[in-house]
Amino acid sequence: MNHYETVFILNPVLSDEQIKETVQKYEEFLVSKGAKMISKEDWGLRKLAYPIQNKKSGFYHLFEFQAPGEAIEPLELAFRRDERMMRYLTVKLDKHAIAWAEKRRNRKQEKA
């Protein structure tokens, strides 16, 4: 099982319910492919550095998970097919990135 982090940007015209539904859909998709969710973060509506599909903002979400390598390609294929998805990036984390992600999660929990 490899450690991954996926950040994706959803279309800003979606309602809160549509966003929750989309995030839930992809979380269930990963779990069905044998992934173990470590953390999910909703970064909210943010301004984009440059327009994407003539939009100047988007809803950012982050998934951190452990999954077999075969689970990534079907996930990204589903992202490409989904019209609600503006951009995505999946990164395999090395030991240093895993430690940094853990520190980030701990800092976030201390603030809450």
Secondary structure, DSSP 4 states (H G I P E B T S, - for coil): -EEEEEEEEE-TTS-HHHHHHHHHHHHHHHHHTT-EEEEEEEEEEEEEEEEETTEEEEEEEEEEEEE-GGGHHHHHHHHHH-TTEEEEEEEE--HHHHHHHHHHHHHHHHH-
